[in-house]
């Protein structure tokens, strides 16, 4: 039984907006997953599978992780500087 076909163009999840379907990647896929070209708010274009868009596991091109990593690192440096042994 085939899965449902979703048209995700203009679908927005997190920082990504679906702009088109990536047919070439679909044809190369062994599992025949559908893939979508998505534009991030930072301007990067990333290809994401339907499953990752629908379950929310991919919400940006990676820029969100990089921004949060910098803030987490700052908090760790401040935290370790205040420790008393």
Secondary structure by P-SEA (a helix, b strand, c coil): cccccccccccccccbbbccccaaaaaacccbbbbbbbbcccbbbbbbcaaaaaaccccccaaaaaaaaaaaaaaaaaaaaaccc
